[in-house]
Amino acid sequence: MIKIYDTMTRSLRHFVPIHENTVNMYVCGPTVYNYIHIGNARSTVAFDTIRRYFEYSGYKVNYISNFTDVDDKIIKAAAEAGLSTKELSDKFIAAFMEDTAKLGIKPATENPRVINYMNEIIAFVQVLVDKGFAYASAGDVYFRVSKSENYGKLANKTLSELEVGASGRIDSETELKEEPLDFALWKSAKPGEISWESPWGAGRPGWHIECSVMATSILGDTIDIHGGGVDLEFPHHTNEIAQSEAKTGKTFANYWMHNGFVNVDNEKMSKSLGNFVTVHDLLKTVDGQVLRFFLATQHYRKPINFTEKAIHDAEVNLKYLKNTYTLPVPVGQTADAARLAQFVDAFKEAMDDDFNAANGITVVFDMAKWINSGNYNQTVKETFAKMLAVFGIVFEEEVLDEDVERLIAKRQEARANRDFAKADAIRDQLAEQGIKLLDTKDGVRWTRD
């Protein structure tokens, strides 16, 4: 049975879905004002890998990941680019889809956009106002944090601790609030900004309300899993819980999952340090499957360190697995079915333990070593492929052209005739084309360098 580390309880919990054999999962997506960076990619890959393992385990997964396309950063970037906010968002949504496809990300069941849920957002806020959980102030609407039961429980903070941190804030927005911790559900329009009409005047939604509305509109009042980066625990996910549970009176999500940060050369990634890496730029020099392999094969909750060496090591390891997978399957070859089952059990044991990809990929490498010692048939190959697919790694079947196949056959003929000089010359000729030959007890095998 799959166990998940639940951020809310700070403990491993057995996964029990609301609906049998179905996982309803919402993962916070990007704010689309620029190309995604390596940190965004880490979250996207981590939860795609988790989704894939659920599917490997026989679950149907309803995977929802949003695009935030109404935001201060979008408004600013659109103005600087001379575009409408929709034109800018459309551009970077298209870039996201293109870049993540190169990372082997499966399309989401749905990618909701905020601009398509404005009526639902306004109705959601109105319910909170009617129930006394929210109040209007000069065209804005704020959530009353003091009325929220156990506010801050996800971030493991008490209300008093959070109030101390917020008490020193003095800005124009704070003056409109009853309490410093109250957060915006609706923002009144500023001149020249995109806006929608509402009962409180022209404006646009606050960031936190968007995900609550889209998640509950699509998946229902209570969902199985809500995920995102660890930086979203507070305030974003904390505020989602407060407003969602205030509206519905129900638990918003049964399991909360958060992936760790990405450092670059042992430093926190930031534009000020000059180590800000976009995936769009990175994919110009790094193969998408190599980058995917690097991100997918480490435990999702742990921080990871992005370095040139790490990418090089990922490339080498991925090449080894590819060469293993593309070995020709000998006709009539048998393999130890009991040993194969042990690999499958070990893989499930690793991945069932909070999707421990680091341990899971270790099992895959152990299996590759076993395969390379002469244990390969079609059943083994299919089992190996299914494990690799959990990490988003899918190898295309390579077919040698006729000229290369003819050369390999000629070399085998030369070896049979003990013409080793000719055999060595053909080996060298093939090596120049990137084809490496390996003579085994089961015959000649080839790999591509």
N, C-alpha and C positions, 0 to 999 in steps of 0.2 A: 504494500500500500504506500502511495506517495505521501511523504511528509514535507510540509512547508514551514519555513521559518516565518512566523507571523510577526510583523513589526509591532502590531497593537499589543500583543501579549508578551513579546520578547521571548518566544518559545517555539519549539518545533511542534507542529500539530498535524495529525493525520488529516489528509484532504477528504472531506465529505461534501460532494456537490449538492446544490439545491435540487437539481433535476438529475436523475440517474444517468450516468454515462455522458453527461453534458457539462462543459465548463463555460460559464459566462464571464468573460474577462475584459476589463477596460484598462488600457494603458495610456497614460498621458503622452500625447504627441508633441511635435515642435510648434513653436511660434514662427510662422513662415514669413520672416523679414530678411532672411539671408540663407546661404547654404548651411546645412547642418554641420556641426563640428564633431570631432572624434568622441566627445562625451555623449552627444545625442546618439551617435552610431552605437556606442556601447549599450545604451538602454534598449535601442531598437533591436539589436542582435540578441541581447540577453533574453528579452521576453519572446522574441521569435523562436529561440531555442527551447524555451520553456513550453511554448505552445506546441512545438514539434514533438517534444517528449510526451506531452499529454496525448497527442494524436498517435504516436508510436504505441502508447499504452491502451489505445482503443477508445479514447474519448472523442466526442465531437466538440470542437471548440468554436464558440462565437467570439471572435477576436475583434474588439473595437478599439481603434486608436484615432484620436481626433487631430484636426488641424486648428490651431488658434489663429484665426485670420482677422481678428479685431483686437487691436492692442496699441498702446502708446508707441512701441518700437516700430510697428508697421506704419502707423500714421507718419512718424518722423522720417522713416526710410523712404516711404512713397513720395513725400513732399520733396525730399532731396533728389530723388530720381526723376521727378516730373511725371509720376504715374499715379493713377488712382490706387486706393488701397487694394481693390480687387485685382487690378492688373499686377501689382507687385506680389500679392499672395498667390495668384495663379502661376506666376513665373517660378516661385520657389517651391510650390507644391509639385509642379512638373519636375523640377530639379531633384526634389526629395524622392519622387517615384523612380526617376532614372538612376540616381545614386544607390538607393537601397536595393534596386533590382540587381545591380552589380554585386551587392553583398549577399545575394541569395535570400532576401527577405520575402516571405510569402505575402501575397496581398492580404490585407485585412479583410475581415468579413464586411466591415464598413469603416470608412474614414469620414465621420461627420465634420462639417464646418460650422463654425459659430453663426455665420451670416444666415444659415438656413434654419436656425432654431430660435430666431428672435421672438416670435410669438410665444413659444414655450418658455423662454427665459422670463419674459415680462409676466406671464401667468404664474410662474414659480415664485417670483419676487412678491407678487401681489398676495399670494397665500401666506408668505412669511410676514408681510405687513399686517394682514388681517388677524393672524394668530399672535401678534404682539412680539414676534421675534425680530422685527425690522421696523425701521422708522425713516421717514423722509426728512431731509434737511437741505433747504435751498436747492432743490432739484436733484440732489443725490439721494440714494437710499443706502442705509447702513444696517448691518446685522448687529443685534445686541448680544455680544459675547457673554455678558453676565447671566443671560437666560439659558445658555447652553450647558447642559449637564456634562460634567467631566471634560470640558473644553481643554485641549492640549494633551489628552490621554495618548494620542498617537505619538507625539514627540516626547512623551514621558516627562511632561512638565506640568506643574500646577498653575492654576490661574494666577495665584499671587506671584509666582516666579515670573510669569510672562508680563504681569502688570508692572513689575519693577523695571523690566527691560524697556517697556513702552512709555514709562512715565515722563521721560525726558524729552519726548518728541514735541516740537512746537512748529507747526506749519499751517498753511491755510486750510488744509483738509482736516487736521486735528481739531481746529476750532469749530468745525461743523458737527463733530461727533459728541455723543454723550460721554463716551469713555475712549481713551486712546487706543485700546485693543479692538474696538469695533472696526469692521472692514466693509468696504464698498461692495454693494450688490449691483448698483446702477450709478453711472456717472453722468452728470449733466453735460451737455454738449458745449464745447468751446468753439469760438468762431472759426469757420473753415474746416472743422472736423466732420467726419462721417457720423451720422446720427440716425436714430429711429424715434418715432413718437411713442410716448408711454403715458400712463396716468400721472407721472411726476414731471412731465415735460420731455423735450427732446434730449436724447442721450444715447449711451451705449452701455453694455454690461461690464461689470467688473470681471477680472480674470477668473476668480474662483467659482463663480456661479455657473460659468459656461460648462465645465466638466460635469458638475452635478446634474445639470439639465440633460446633457447629451447622454450620459451614462444611464440615468433612470428612464429617459424617454425610449431608449433602444432596448435596454436589458431588464428594466423593471426596478422597483423600489429597493430591492436587495440583490446584490450581485455576488458572485462567488469570489472573484479576485480583482483587486484594484492594484495596479502597479505603476512604477515610475522611478526616477532617480532619487537617491537618498536626499538630495537637496530639496525635494518636494514635500518631505515629511511635515515641515513647518515653513511657511504658513499654509501652502496651497492645499495639501491633503487634509490638514487639520481643519481648515475652513470648509472644505467640501463635506467633511463628516458633520460638522456643526449645522450647516444649512440644510443638508439633505435629511438628517434625522429629525431636525426641527419641523420640517415640512411633512414627512411621512410618518413619523413616530416609530420607524423601523430601523434596524441595523442597516447601514448603507452598504458595507462590504464585509464578508465573512473572513477574508484573508487579505492582509496588506503586505505587498512585496516591494522591496526597494533595492535597486542595484547600486554598486559602489562607484566611486569617482574614478576618473582617468587622470593620471599624472603624465607629464611629458618630461622625459629625462629627469625623473625624481622631483619635479616641481609641479605645483598646481598650475593647470592650464589657464592662461589669462591673456587678454590682448596687451595688457600693460607690460607683461614679461616677454612679449614677442614670440610666444610659443603656442599661439592659437592656431590649430590645424583644422581646416575644413576637409570634409570627406571628398568634396568635389575636386579640390586640388590634389589631395593625396592619391586619388584614383588615377591621376595622370602618370604616376610613377610606380604605384603599387597595385598588383593584381587584386581585384575585388575579392576573389576567393581566398587569397592569402590573408587579407585584412580580416575577412570573416572568420577564418580559422583562428587567428590570434585572439579575436574578441570572444569567440564562442566557446573556447576550450579552457576558460578559467572560471572559477566559481563566481557567479553573478554578484554575490554580496560583497566580495572582496575588492579593494581598490586595485587597479592594474597600472603598470608603468609602460607607457608607449616609448619605445626606443628603436633605433635602426637595427640594433642587434636582435631585439625581440621579433621584429618583422622578418629579419633574415632567418632566424631560427624557425619561425612559422613556415616560411617558404620551403626550407629544407625538410621539415617534418611532413608537410603536406605532399611534397614530391615523393617521399618514401611511401606514403599511404596510396598515392595515385599509382605508383609503379607496382605496388602490391595488388591493388584492385584490378589493374589492366593486364595482369598475368593471363596468358591463355589457359583456359580450363581443359586439362587433359581429358580425352574421351574415355569414359568408363572409370574415371578416377573416383575412389571412395575416400571418405574421411570419417574420423571417429565421431559418431553422432553424440556420444556421451560428453566428449570434450567440447564439442560445439555448444551443447546445452549449458555447460559450465560457464562458457564465455557470455552467453546470453543472460544467465542468472546473475553473474558478476556485474554486468553492465546495468541491469535493472536495479540491483542493490545499490550501486553507486548513484544512479540518477534518481532513484526513489528517495534518496536522502537529500532533500532540498535541492534537487537538480545539480548535484555536484559534478559539474562538467569536467573538472580537472581529474577526478578519479575515473569518470566515465571514459575519457579519452585514453587514459592509461590502459584500461581494459582493451580498447580498440588496438592500441599498439602491441599489446601482448598477443592479441589475436593475429595481427599482421605478421608477427614473428613466427607464429605457428603455421600460418599459411605459407610463408616463405621456406619453411622446412619441408614442404611437400604435401601439405594438407589442403587441397583446393578442388572443389567440385562446384556444381551450379548452386546447390543448396547453401554451401559456405559463402559463395559470392553474394547471393541474395541477402543473406543474414548480415554480412559485412556492409553491404550497401545501405541497408535499413539503419544500422547504427550510425554510419557516416551522415546519413540524411538528417538525423536528429541535430547535428551540428551545422546543418545547412550546406554540407559538402556533397555535391553530386558530380561524379566524374562521367564524362562522355566516353563512350566506347571508341577507342582509337583503332582505325583500320590502316594498315600499311598499304602503300601503293604497290602496284604490281612489280615495279622495278626493284623495290626494296625486298619484297618477298622472293623475287627471283635470285637476288644476290645472296640472301640467307640460305636458299636451297642450294646454290652453287657452293657456298662455304661448307655446308653439311656434306655435300658430295666430295669436296676436296679433303675434308677430314676423314671420310670413310676410305678414301684412296691414300690416306697418309701423306697427302700433299700439304703439309702444314705451312709451308711458305705462302702458298696461294690462299689458304684459309686465313692466315694472319693478315695478308694484304686486303682481303675482302672485309675482315673485321675493322681494319683501319679506315677503309673507305666508308663503311657504315658509320663509324665513330665521327667522321667529318660531317655526316648528315644528322648527328645528334642521336643516333641509334646505338645503344650499348647492348652487347650480347652477353648472356650468361649461360654457360653449359652446365646442365644439371642431370641427375640420374633419370629425370623424366623427359629429357631432351633440351633443346635450346630455348631460352626465354629471352625476350628483349624488353628494354625499357627506353624511354626517351629522356635524354638529359635536359 
